[in-house]
C-alpha cells in the first residue's frame, strides 16, 4: 500500500522533487497525489513535507525531518562481500562500487552522491550480511 497525501497539502512540491520514482503528481499550490502503482514506500515525501500532509500505509502522519538529519548508509567493509545488492536496491542511484585496491581485490559500495540519498534504508534492509547500518552523519550546519 502506498503513502498518501492529505488535504493539508499546500502544493509546495517538495515531495514531488524528492520522490525517486516520480510517483507524485500535482500542480504548484494545488493538492498533490501519490500514484499507488509507482510508490515504493521509501518515506522521503513524508520526511520532506513541511505541512505534515503525508500519511504512511498505516495512516500515520509523517513528521518532517531536516534534510541534514536524514540517515545515510554506513558500510562495514569487514562484513561486506561486495555483492552489490545494496547498489541495485537504491532507488535514488546514489551508491557506487569503489575500485579494487592493491591489497584487496574487491571493490566496496560507498555513498557516491550524498545529496541524492533519501535515507530510505533499502540498501541496509536488502544487505544479506548486515554490513550496512543507517546513521545520521551530517551536522545541522
N, CA, C and O atoms as a GROMACS GRO file, in nm:
protein
  564
    1UNK      N    1   0.083  -0.118   0.000
    1UNK     CA    2   0.000   0.000   0.000
    1UNK      C    3   0.088   0.125   0.000
    1UNK      O    4   0.189   0.130   0.070
    2UNK      N    5   0.052   0.222  -0.076
    2UNK     CA    6   0.133   0.342  -0.095
    2UNK      C    7   0.108   0.447   0.013
    2UNK      O    8   0.011   0.441   0.088
    3UNK      N    9   0.199   0.543   0.018
    3UNK     CA   10   0.180   0.661   0.101
    3UNK      C   11   0.068   0.744   0.038
    3UNK      O   12   0.032   0.723  -0.078
    4UNK      N   13   0.012   0.838   0.116
    4UNK     CA   14  -0.099   0.919   0.068
    4UNK      C   15  -0.078   1.063   0.114
    4UNK      O   16  -0.032   1.088   0.225
    5UNK      N   17  -0.114   1.157   0.027
    5UNK     CA   18  -0.106   1.299   0.061
    5UNK      C   19  -0.246   1.345   0.102
    5UNK      O   20  -0.344   1.320   0.032
    6UNK      N   21  -0.254   1.412   0.217
    6UNK     CA   22  -0.382   1.456   0.271
    6UNK      C   23  -0.419   1.597   0.224
    6UNK      O   24  -0.342   1.662   0.153
    7UNK      N   25  -0.536   1.642   0.265
    7UNK     CA   26  -0.584   1.776   0.230
    7UNK      C   27  -0.499   1.887   0.292
    7UNK      O   28  -0.516   2.003   0.255
    8UNK      N   29  -0.410   1.855   0.382
    8UNK     CA   30  -0.322   1.956   0.442
    8UNK      C   31  -0.217   2.004   0.342
    8UNK      O   32  -0.147   2.102   0.368
    9UNK      N   33  -0.205   1.937   0.229
    9UNK     CA   34  -0.108   1.972   0.126
    9UNK      C   35  -0.136   2.112   0.072
    9UNK      O   36  -0.250   2.145   0.039
   10UNK      N   37  -0.031   2.195   0.064
   10UNK     CA   38  -0.046   2.329   0.007
   10UNK      C   39   0.016   2.340  -0.132
   10UNK      O   40   0.022   2.449  -0.190
   11UNK      N   41   0.061   2.227  -0.187
   11UNK     CA   42   0.115   2.226  -0.322
   11UNK      C   43   0.254   2.283  -0.337
   11UNK      O   44   0.290   2.334  -0.443
   12UNK      N   45   0.334   2.277  -0.231
   12UNK     CA   46   0.470   2.334  -0.237
   12UNK      C   47   0.560   2.257  -0.333
   12UNK      O   48   0.653   2.314  -0.390
   13UNK      N   49   0.534   2.130  -0.353
   13UNK     CA   50   0.611   2.049  -0.448
   13UNK      C   51   0.737   1.985  -0.394
   13UNK      O   52   0.809   1.919  -0.469
   14UNK      N   53   0.766   2.003  -0.265
   14UNK     CA   54   0.887   1.943  -0.207
   14UNK      C   55   0.885   1.791  -0.222
   14UNK      O   56   0.987   1.731  -0.254
   15UNK      N   57   0.770   1.730  -0.200
   15UNK     CA   58   0.758   1.584  -0.210
   15UNK      C   59   0.783   1.537  -0.352
   15UNK      O   60   0.847   1.434  -0.375
   16UNK      N   61   0.731   1.611  -0.446
   16UNK     CA   62   0.746   1.578  -0.588
   16UNK      C   63   0.894   1.579  -0.629
   16UNK      O   64   0.939   1.494  -0.705
   17UNK      N   65   0.968   1.677  -0.576
   17UNK     CA   66   1.110   1.690  -0.610
   17UNK      C   67   1.194   1.577  -0.554
   17UNK      O   68   1.291   1.535  -0.617
   18UNK      N   69   1.158   1.526  -0.435
   18UNK     CA   70   1.241   1.426  -0.368
   18UNK      C   71   1.204   1.282  -0.406
   18UNK      O   72   1.283   1.190  -0.383
   19UNK      N   73   1.087   1.261  -0.463
   19UNK     CA   74   1.043   1.124  -0.497
   19UNK      C   75   1.135   1.062  -0.603
   19UNK      O   76   1.148   1.116  -0.713
   20UNK      N   77   1.199   0.949  -0.570
   20UNK     CA   78   1.296   0.889  -0.663
   20UNK      C   79   1.234   0.817  -0.782
   20UNK      O   80   1.303   0.782  -0.877
   21UNK      N   81   1.101   0.795  -0.777
   21UNK     CA   82   1.036   0.720  -0.885
   21UNK      C   83   0.926   0.799  -0.955
   21UNK      O   84   0.846   0.743  -1.029
   22UNK      N   85   0.923   0.930  -0.932
   22UNK     CA   86   0.823   1.019  -0.996
   22UNK      C   87   0.680   0.970  -0.976
   22UNK      O   88   0.599   0.972  -1.069
   23UNK      N   89   0.650   0.928  -0.854
   23UNK     CA   90   0.515   0.878  -0.822
   23UNK      C   91   0.420   0.989  -0.778
   23UNK      O   92   0.301   0.965  -0.760
   24UNK      N   93   0.472   1.111  -0.761
   24UNK     CA   94   0.391   1.221  -0.710
   24UNK      C   95   0.362   1.321  -0.821
   24UNK      O   96   0.451   1.366  -0.894
   25UNK      N   97   0.233   1.355  -0.830
   25UNK     CA   98   0.189   1.446  -0.935
   25UNK      C   99   0.106   1.559  -0.874
   25UNK      O  100   0.040   1.540  -0.772
   26UNK      N  101   0.111   1.674  -0.937
   26UNK     CA  102   0.032   1.788  -0.893
   26UNK      C  103   0.091   1.918  -0.940
   26UNK      O  104   0.211   1.928  -0.967
   27UNK      N  105   0.006   2.017  -0.948
   27UNK     CA  106   0.048   2.150  -0.989
   27UNK      C  107   0.086   2.231  -0.866
   27UNK      O  108   0.041   2.203  -0.756
   28UNK      N  109   0.169   2.332  -0.886
   28UNK     CA  110   0.210   2.420  -0.778
   28UNK      C  111   0.086   2.484  -0.714
   28UNK      O  112  -0.005   2.528  -0.784
   29UNK      N  113   0.085   2.488  -0.581
   29UNK     CA  114  -0.022   2.545  -0.499
   29UNK      C  115  -0.153   2.467  -0.507
   29UNK      O  116  -0.258   2.519  -0.470
   30UNK      N  117  -0.146   2.340  -0.554
   30UNK     CA  118  -0.263   2.252  -0.557
   30UNK      C  119  -0.228   2.120  -0.489
   30UNK      O  120  -0.111   2.083  -0.479
   31UNK      N  121  -0.330   2.051  -0.443
   31UNK     CA  122  -0.313   1.922  -0.376
   31UNK      C  123  -0.238   1.824  -0.467
   31UNK      O  124  -0.275   1.805  -0.583
   32UNK      N  125  -0.134   1.764  -0.415
   32UNK     CA  126  -0.058   1.665  -0.489
   32UNK      C  127  -0.113   1.525  -0.459
   32UNK      O  128  -0.180   1.504  -0.358
   33UNK      N  129  -0.084   1.431  -0.548
   33UNK     CA  130  -0.134   1.294  -0.535
   33UNK      C  131  -0.019   1.197  -0.559
   33UNK      O  132   0.066   1.219  -0.645
   34UNK      N  133  -0.017   1.089  -0.481
   34UNK     CA  134   0.082   0.983  -0.499
   34UNK      C  135   0.017   0.869  -0.576
   34UNK      O  136  -0.088   0.818  -0.536
   35UNK      N  137   0.078   0.830  -0.685
   35UNK     CA  138   0.027   0.721  -0.768
   35UNK      C  139   0.063   0.588  -0.701
   35UNK      O  140   0.181   0.552  -0.692
   36UNK      N  141  -0.040   0.517  -0.654
   36UNK     CA  142  -0.021   0.392  -0.580
   36UNK      C  143   0.070   0.292  -0.652
   36UNK      O  144   0.158   0.231  -0.590
   37UNK      N  145   0.050   0.276  -0.779
   37UNK     CA  146   0.125   0.175  -0.855
   37UNK      C  147   0.273   0.206  -0.865
   37UNK      O  148   0.354   0.116  -0.887
   38UNK      N  149   0.311   0.333  -0.848
   38UNK     CA  150   0.452   0.371  -0.860
   38UNK      C  151   0.522   0.386  -0.725
   38UNK      O  152   0.644   0.374  -0.718
   39UNK      N  153   0.446   0.414  -0.620
   39UNK     CA  154   0.504   0.439  -0.487
   39UNK      C  155   0.580   0.316  -0.436
   39UNK      O  156   0.529   0.204  -0.439
   40UNK      N  157   0.704   0.339  -0.391
   40UNK     CA  158   0.785   0.229  -0.337
   40UNK      C  159   0.795   0.236  -0.184
   40UNK      O  160   0.871   0.160  -0.124
   41UNK      N  161   0.720   0.326  -0.123
   41UNK     CA  162   0.714   0.342   0.022
   41UNK      C  163   0.851   0.369   0.085
   41UNK      O  164   0.888   0.309   0.185
   42UNK      N  165   0.925   0.460   0.024
   42UNK     CA  166   1.056   0.497   0.078
   42UNK      C  167   1.043   0.599   0.191
   42UNK      O  168   1.133   0.610   0.275
   43UNK      N  169   0.933   0.673   0.195
   43UNK     CA  170   0.908   0.768   0.302
   43UNK      C  171   0.970   0.905   0.284
   43UNK      O  172   0.952   0.992   0.370
   44UNK      N  173   1.042   0.927   0.176
   44UNK     CA  174   1.108   1.056   0.156
   44UNK      C  175   1.007   1.170   0.149
   44UNK      O  176   1.034   1.280   0.198
   45UNK      N  177   0.892   1.145   0.089
   45UNK     CA  178   0.790   1.250   0.076
   45UNK      C  179   0.743   1.299   0.213
   45UNK      O  180   0.721   1.418   0.232
   46UNK      N  181   0.728   1.209   0.307
   46UNK     CA  182   0.685   1.245   0.442
   46UNK      C  183   0.792   1.317   0.521
   46UNK      O  184   0.761   1.406   0.600
   47UNK      N  185   0.917   1.277   0.501
   47UNK     CA  186   1.028   1.342   0.573
   47UNK      C  187   1.052   1.484   0.524
   47UNK      O  188   1.105   1.566   0.599
   48UNK      N  189   1.014   1.515   0.400
   48UNK     CA  190   1.043   1.646   0.343
   48UNK      C  191   0.923   1.742   0.355
   48UNK      O  192   0.940   1.863   0.342
   49UNK      N  193   0.804   1.690   0.380
   49UNK     CA  194   0.681   1.772   0.378
   49UNK      C  195   0.673   1.866   0.499
   49UNK      O  196   0.668   1.821   0.613
   50UNK      N  197   0.671   1.998   0.474
   50UNK     CA  198   0.663   2.095   0.584
   50UNK      C  199   0.523   2.108   0.644
   50UNK      O  200   0.506   2.169   0.750
   51UNK      N  201   0.423   2.053   0.577
   51UNK     CA  202   0.284   2.068   0.622
   51UNK      C  203   0.229   1.945   0.694
   51UNK      O  204   0.113   1.943   0.735
   52UNK      N  205   0.312   1.841   0.710
   52UNK     CA  206   0.266   1.714   0.770
   52UNK      C  207   0.145   1.660   0.694
   52UNK      O  208   0.047   1.617   0.753
   53UNK      N  209   0.154   1.665   0.562
   53UNK     CA  210   0.043   1.626   0.476
   53UNK      C  211   0.059   1.488   0.414
   53UNK      O  212  -0.010   1.455   0.318
   54UNK      N  213   0.150   1.407   0.467
   54UNK     CA  214   0.173   1.274   0.412
   54UNK      C  215   0.149   1.169   0.518
   54UNK      O  216   0.199   1.178   0.630
   55UNK      N  217   0.070   1.068   0.480
   55UNK     CA  218   0.042   0.955   0.569
   55UNK      C  219   0.109   0.831   0.511
   55UNK      O  220   0.115   0.814   0.389
   56UNK      N  221   0.159   0.744   0.600
   56UNK     CA  222   0.215   0.618   0.552
   56UNK      C  223   0.102   0.520   0.525
   56UNK      O  224  -0.015   0.556   0.536
   57UNK      N  225   0.135   0.399   0.490
   57UNK     CA  226   0.034   0.300   0.453
   57UNK      C  227  -0.054   0.256   0.570
   57UNK      O  228  -0.156   0.189   0.550
   58UNK      N  229  -0.016   0.294   0.693
   58UNK     CA  230  -0.096   0.263   0.811
   58UNK      C  231  -0.180   0.382   0.856
   58UNK      O  232  -0.251   0.374   0.956
   59UNK      N  233  -0.173   0.492   0.781
   59UNK     CA  234  -0.248   0.612   0.816
   59UNK      C  235  -0.178   0.700   0.918
   59UNK      O  236  -0.239   0.792   0.972
   60UNK      N  237  -0.052   0.673   0.945
   60UNK     CA  238   0.025   0.752   1.041
   60UNK      C  239   0.086   0.872   0.968
   60UNK      O  240   0.153   0.856   0.865
   61UNK      N  241   0.062   0.991   1.021
   61UNK     CA  242   0.114   1.113   0.960
   61UNK      C  243   0.266   1.119   0.978
   61UNK      O  244   0.318   1.100   1.088
   62UNK      N  245   0.334   1.144   0.868
   62UNK     CA  246   0.480   1.153   0.870
   62UNK      C  247   0.525   1.286   0.928
   62UNK      O  248   0.460   1.389   0.908
   63UNK      N  249   0.636   1.284   0.999
   63UNK     CA  250   0.695   1.403   1.057
   63UNK      C  251   0.806   1.454   0.965
   63UNK      O  252   0.884   1.376   0.912
   64UNK      N  253   0.811   1.584   0.948
   64UNK     CA  254   0.920   1.643   0.871
   64UNK      C  255   1.050   1.630   0.951
   64UNK      O  256   1.052   1.648   1.072
   65UNK      N  257   1.157   1.598   0.880
   65UNK     CA  258   1.290   1.587   0.939
   65UNK      C  259   1.382   1.674   0.855
   65UNK      O  260   1.382   1.664   0.732
   66UNK      N  261   1.462   1.759   0.920
   66UNK     CA  262   1.558   1.838   0.845
   66UNK      C  263   1.644   1.746   0.760
   66UNK      O  264   1.686   1.640   0.806
   67UNK      N  265   1.670   1.786   0.640
   67UNK     CA  266   1.748   1.702   0.548
   67UNK      C  267   1.885   1.667   0.607
   67UNK      O  268   1.938   1.559   0.581
   68UNK      N  269   1.941   1.757   0.684
   68UNK     CA  270   2.072   1.730   0.746
   68UNK      C  271   2.063   1.621   0.853
   68UNK      O  272   2.167   1.571   0.898
   69UNK      N  273   1.944   1.584   0.894
   69UNK     CA  274   1.925   1.481   0.996
   69UNK      C  275   1.874   1.349   0.938
   69UNK      O  276   1.841   1.257   1.012
   70UNK      N  277   1.867   1.338   0.806
   70UNK     CA  278   1.827   1.212   0.744
   70UNK      C  279   1.939   1.111   0.760
   70UNK      O  280   2.057   1.145   0.751
   71UNK      N  281   1.902   0.987   0.784
   71UNK     CA  282   2.001   0.881   0.797
   71UNK      C  283   2.064   0.849   0.661
   71UNK      O  284   2.001   0.863   0.556
   72UNK      N  285   2.189   0.807   0.668
   72UNK     CA  286   2.263   0.766   0.548
   72UNK      C  287   2.329   0.631   0.575
   72UNK      O  288   2.352   0.596   0.691
   73UNK      N  289   2.359   0.556   0.470
   73UNK     CA  290   2.422   0.426   0.491
   73UNK      C  291   2.567   0.437   0.536
   73UNK      O  292   2.643   0.521   0.488
   74UNK      N  293   2.603   0.348   0.629
   74UNK     CA  294   2.742   0.335   0.673
   74UNK      C  295   2.779   0.189   0.646
   74UNK      O  296   2.708   0.097   0.687
   75UNK      N  297   2.888   0.169   0.576
   75UNK     CA  298   2.927   0.036   0.530
   75UNK      C  299   3.038  -0.024   0.616
   75UNK      O  300   3.138   0.042   0.644
   76UNK      N  301   3.020  -0.148   0.656
   76UNK     CA  302   3.121  -0.222   0.731
   76UNK      C  303   3.194  -0.313   0.631
   76UNK      O  304   3.142  -0.416   0.590
   77UNK      N  305   3.314  -0.274   0.593
   77UNK     CA  306   3.391  -0.350   0.493
   77UNK      C  307   3.428  -0.489   0.540
   77UNK      O  308   3.447  -0.579   0.458
   78UNK      N  309   3.439  -0.509   0.670
   78UNK     CA  310   3.475  -0.642   0.721
   78UNK      C  311   3.362  -0.742   0.698
   78UNK      O  312   3.387  -0.861   0.678
   79UNK      N  313   3.239  -0.694   0.701
   79UNK     CA  314   3.124  -0.782   0.678
   79UNK      C  315   3.086  -0.790   0.530
   79UNK      O  316   3.034  -0.891   0.484
   80UNK      N  317   3.112  -0.682   0.456
   80UNK     CA  318   3.067  -0.671   0.316
   80UNK      C  319   3.132  -0.778   0.229
   80UNK      O  320   3.251  -0.806   0.240
   81UNK      N  321   3.050  -0.836   0.142
   81UNK     CA  322   3.102  -0.935   0.048
   81UNK      C  323   3.096  -0.886  -0.097
   81UNK      O  324   3.106  -0.965  -0.190
   82UNK      N  325   3.079  -0.755  -0.114
   82UNK     CA  326   3.081  -0.691  -0.246
   82UNK      C  327   2.982  -0.750  -0.345
   82UNK      O  328   3.013  -0.764  -0.463
   83UNK      N  329   2.865  -0.786  -0.296
   83UNK     CA  330   2.764  -0.848  -0.382
   83UNK      C  331   2.687  -0.747  -0.465
   83UNK      O  332   2.621  -0.786  -0.562
   84UNK      N  333   2.692  -0.620  -0.433
   84UNK     CA  334   2.625  -0.506  -0.496
   84UNK      C  335   2.472  -0.508  -0.488
   84UNK      O  336   2.406  -0.433  -0.560
   85UNK      N  337   2.416  -0.591  -0.403
   85UNK     CA  338   2.270  -0.592  -0.385
   85UNK      C  339   2.224  -0.455  -0.335
   85UNK      O  340   2.118  -0.407  -0.376
   86UNK      N  341   2.302  -0.392  -0.250
   86UNK     CA  342   2.267  -0.261  -0.197
   86UNK      C  343   2.260  -0.156  -0.308
   86UNK      O  344   2.170  -0.072  -0.309
   87UNK      N  345   2.352  -0.163  -0.400
   87UNK     CA  346   2.355  -0.068  -0.512
   87UNK      C  347   2.231  -0.087  -0.598
   87UNK      O  348   2.170   0.011  -0.642
   88UNK      N  349   2.195  -0.211  -0.624
   88UNK     CA  350   2.076  -0.241  -0.703
   88UNK      C  351   1.948  -0.200  -0.631
   88UNK      O  352   1.849  -0.164  -0.696
   89UNK      N  353   1.947  -0.205  -0.497
   89UNK     CA  354   1.828  -0.173  -0.419
   89UNK      C  355   1.803  -0.024  -0.404
   89UNK      O  356   1.693   0.017  -0.368
   90UNK      N  357   1.903   0.057  -0.430
   90UNK     CA  358   1.893   0.202  -0.407
   90UNK      C  359   1.807   0.270  -0.514
   90UNK      O  360   1.846   0.275  -0.630
   91UNK      N  361   1.689   0.322  -0.476
   91UNK     CA  362   1.603   0.387  -0.575
   91UNK      C  363   1.656   0.524  -0.620
   91UNK      O  364   1.615   0.574  -0.725
   92UNK      N  365   1.745   0.584  -0.542
   92UNK     CA  366   1.799   0.716  -0.576
   92UNK      C  367   1.927   0.707  -0.658
   92UNK      O  368   1.975   0.809  -0.708
   93UNK      N  369   1.982   0.588  -0.674
   93UNK     CA  370   2.104   0.570  -0.752
   93UNK      C  371   2.224   0.644  -0.695
   93UNK      O  372   2.308   0.696  -0.770
   94UNK      N  373   2.232   0.649  -0.563
   94UNK     CA  374   2.339   0.728  -0.501
   94UNK      C  375   2.456   0.644  -0.452
   94UNK      O  376   2.552   0.699  -0.398
   95UNK      N  377   2.451   0.513  -0.469
   95UNK     CA  378   2.561   0.426  -0.427
   95UNK      C  379   2.643   0.382  -0.546
   95UNK      O  380   2.591   0.366  -0.657
   96UNK      N  381   2.772   0.362  -0.524
   96UNK     CA  382   2.862   0.313  -0.628
   96UNK      C  383   2.956   0.210  -0.568
   96UNK      O  384   2.963   0.193  -0.446
   97UNK      N  385   3.028   0.143  -0.655
   97UNK     CA  386   3.128   0.044  -0.611
   97UNK      C  387   3.266   0.103  -0.633
   97UNK      O  388   3.298   0.152  -0.742
   98UNK      N  389   3.348   0.099  -0.528
   98UNK     CA  390   3.484   0.154  -0.539
   98UNK      C  391   3.570   0.064  -0.627
   98UNK      O  392   3.536  -0.051  -0.655
   99UNK      N  393   3.680   0.120  -0.669
   99UNK     CA  394   3.778   0.042  -0.745
   99UNK      C  395   3.849  -0.054  -0.648
   99UNK      O  396   3.861  -0.025  -0.529
  100UNK      N  397   3.895  -0.166  -0.700
  100UNK     CA  398   3.975  -0.258  -0.620
  100UNK      C  399   4.109  -0.193  -0.588
  100UNK      O  400   4.161  -0.114  -0.666
  101UNK      N  401   4.163  -0.227  -0.472
  101UNK     CA  402   4.291  -0.172  -0.432
  101UNK      C  403   4.398  -0.281  -0.438
  101UNK      O  404   4.367  -0.399  -0.449
  102UNK      N  405   4.522  -0.241  -0.430
  102UNK     CA  406   4.634  -0.334  -0.443
  102UNK      C  407   4.627  -0.449  -0.343
  102UNK      O  408   4.646  -0.565  -0.381
  103UNK      N  409   4.600  -0.419  -0.218
  103UNK     CA  410   4.597  -0.524  -0.115
  103UNK      C  411   4.465  -0.600  -0.111
  103UNK      O  412   4.458  -0.711  -0.059
  104UNK      N  413   4.361  -0.540  -0.166
  104UNK     CA  414   4.228  -0.602  -0.161
  104UNK      C  415   4.169  -0.602  -0.302
  104UNK      O  416   4.144  -0.495  -0.358
  105UNK      N  417   4.146  -0.719  -0.358
  105UNK     CA  418   4.098  -0.725  -0.496
  105UNK      C  419   3.950  -0.690  -0.514
  105UNK      O  420   3.899  -0.691  -0.626
  106UNK      N  421   3.881  -0.658  -0.404
  106UNK     CA  422   3.738  -0.627  -0.411
  106UNK      C  423   3.712  -0.478  -0.412
  106UNK      O  424   3.785  -0.400  -0.351
  107UNK      N  425   3.607  -0.440  -0.482
  107UNK     CA  426   3.555  -0.305  -0.470
  107UNK      C  427   3.448  -0.310  -0.362
  107UNK      O  428   3.392  -0.416  -0.335
  108UNK      N  429   3.419  -0.197  -0.300
  108UNK     CA  430   3.319  -0.193  -0.194
  108UNK      C  431   3.219  -0.081  -0.222
  108UNK      O  432   3.254   0.023  -0.277
  109UNK      N  433   3.094  -0.102  -0.183
  109UNK     CA  434   2.995   0.003  -0.203
  109UNK      C  435   3.024   0.122  -0.113
  109UNK      O  436   3.077   0.108  -0.004
  110UNK      N  437   2.987   0.239  -0.162
  110UNK     CA  438   3.000   0.362  -0.084
  110UNK      C  439   2.895   0.462  -0.130
  110UNK      O  440   2.839   0.449  -0.239
  111UNK      N  441   2.870   0.561  -0.047
  111UNK     CA  442   2.773   0.666  -0.079
  111UNK      C  443   2.842   0.766  -0.171
  111UNK      O  444   2.917   0.852  -0.126
  112UNK      N  445   2.817   0.753  -0.299
  112UNK     CA  446   2.881   0.833  -0.403
  112UNK      C  447   2.817   0.971  -0.416
  112UNK      O  448   2.887   1.070  -0.436
  113UNK      N  449   2.685   0.977  -0.405
  113UNK     CA  450   2.612   1.102  -0.424
  113UNK      C  451   2.535   1.132  -0.296
  113UNK      O  452   2.415   1.105  -0.286
  114UNK      N  453   2.605   1.188  -0.199
  114UNK     CA  454   2.550   1.213  -0.066
  114UNK      C  455   2.419   1.292  -0.069
  114UNK      O  456   2.324   1.258   0.002
  115UNK      N  457   2.413   1.396  -0.148
  115UNK     CA  458   2.293   1.480  -0.153
  115UNK      C  459   2.174   1.411  -0.219
  115UNK      O  460   2.061   1.454  -0.201
  116UNK      N  461   2.199   1.306  -0.295
  116UNK     CA  462   2.090   1.233  -0.360
  116UNK      C  463   2.027   1.128  -0.269
  116UNK      O  464   1.916   1.081  -0.296
  117UNK      N  465   2.096   1.092  -0.161
  117UNK     CA  466   2.045   0.990  -0.070
  117UNK      C  467   1.916   1.038  -0.003
  117UNK      O  468   1.911   1.149   0.051
  118UNK      N  469   1.812   0.955  -0.007
  118UNK     CA  470   1.683   0.990   0.053
  118UNK      C  471   1.661   0.922   0.187
  118UNK      O  472   1.554   0.937   0.247
  119UNK      N  473   1.760   0.850   0.236
  119UNK     CA  474   1.752   0.788   0.368
  119UNK      C  475   1.647   0.680   0.382
  119UNK      O  476   1.596   0.657   0.491
  120UNK      N  477   1.615   0.613   0.273
  120UNK     CA  478   1.509   0.512   0.276
  120UNK      C  479   1.550   0.384   0.351
  120UNK      O  480   1.466   0.315   0.407
  121UNK      N  481   1.680   0.354   0.351
  121UNK     CA  482   1.729   0.235   0.419
  121UNK      C  483   1.713   0.105   0.341
  121UNK      O  484   1.740  -0.003   0.394
  122UNK      N  485   1.671   0.114   0.215
  122UNK     CA  486   1.654  -0.007   0.135
  122UNK      C  487   1.786  -0.082   0.121
  122UNK      O  488   1.788  -0.206   0.120
  123UNK      N  489   1.897  -0.009   0.110
  123UNK     CA  490   2.028  -0.072   0.097
  123UNK      C  491   2.057  -0.159   0.220
  123UNK      O  492   2.103  -0.272   0.208
  124UNK      N  493   2.029  -0.105   0.338
  124UNK     CA  494   2.055  -0.177   0.463
  124UNK      C  495   1.961  -0.297   0.478
  124UNK      O  496   2.004  -0.404   0.521
  125UNK      N  497   1.835  -0.279   0.444
  125UNK     CA  498   1.740  -0.389   0.462
  125UNK      C  499   1.765  -0.503   0.363
  125UNK      O  500   1.732  -0.618   0.392
  126UNK      N  501   1.822  -0.472   0.248
  126UNK     CA  502   1.849  -0.575   0.147
  126UNK      C  503   1.984  -0.643   0.163
  126UNK      O  504   2.008  -0.747   0.101
  127UNK      N  505   2.073  -0.587   0.243
  127UNK     CA  506   2.207  -0.644   0.259
  127UNK      C  507   2.197  -0.782   0.326
  127UNK      O  508   2.147  -0.793   0.438
  128UNK      N  509   2.243  -0.886   0.258
  128UNK     CA  510   2.228  -1.022   0.311
  128UNK      C  511   2.320  -1.054   0.429
  128UNK      O  512   2.300  -1.155   0.497
  129UNK      N  513   2.420  -0.969   0.455
  129UNK     CA  514   2.514  -0.997   0.564
  129UNK      C  515   2.514  -0.890   0.673
  129UNK      O  516   2.599  -0.893   0.763
  130UNK      N  517   2.421  -0.797   0.666
  130UNK     CA  518   2.411  -0.694   0.770
  130UNK      C  519   2.530  -0.600   0.775
  130UNK      O  520   2.570  -0.556   0.883
  131UNK      N  521   2.587  -0.570   0.659
  131UNK     CA  522   2.706  -0.486   0.654
  131UNK      C  523   2.674  -0.337   0.645
  131UNK      O  524   2.765  -0.254   0.638
  132UNK      N  525   2.545  -0.302   0.646
  132UNK     CA  526   2.507  -0.161   0.632
  132UNK      C  527   2.417  -0.122   0.748
  132UNK      O  528   2.320  -0.190   0.780
  133UNK      N  529   2.452  -0.010   0.811
  133UNK     CA  530   2.364   0.050   0.912
  133UNK      C  531   2.327   0.188   0.862
  133UNK      O  532   2.399   0.248   0.782
  134UNK      N  533   2.214   0.238   0.909
  134UNK     CA  534   2.170   0.372   0.872
  134UNK      C  535   2.195   0.464   0.991
  134UNK      O  536   2.150   0.436   1.103
  135UNK      N  537   2.267   0.573   0.966
  135UNK     CA  538   2.303   0.665   1.074
  135UNK      C  539   2.293   0.810   1.026
  135UNK      O  540   2.307   0.838   0.907
  136UNK      N  541   2.269   0.901   1.120
  136UNK     CA  542   2.271   1.043   1.088
  136UNK      C  543   2.417   1.086   1.088
  136UNK      O  544   2.484   1.079   1.191
  137UNK      N  545   2.466   1.131   0.974
  137UNK     CA  546   2.607   1.166   0.959
  137UNK      C  547   2.633   1.314   0.943
  137UNK      O  548   2.738   1.364   0.981
  138UNK      N  549   2.537   1.384   0.888
  138UNK     CA  550   2.557   1.526   0.861
  138UNK      C  551   2.524   1.609   0.983
  138UNK      O  552   2.446   1.567   1.069
  139UNK      N  553   2.583   1.725   0.991
  139UNK     CA  554   2.552   1.818   1.101
  139UNK      C  555   2.442   1.913   1.056
  139UNK      O  556   2.408   1.918   0.938
  140UNK      N  557   2.388   1.988   1.150
  140UNK     CA  558   2.281   2.082   1.118
  140UNK      C  559   2.334   2.211   1.057
  140UNK      O  560   2.254   2.299   1.024
  141UNK      N  561   2.460   2.226   1.041
  141UNK     CA  562   2.515   2.350   0.987
  141UNK      C  563   2.498   2.361   0.839
  141UNK      O  564   2.539   2.461   0.779
   0.00000   0.00000   0.00000
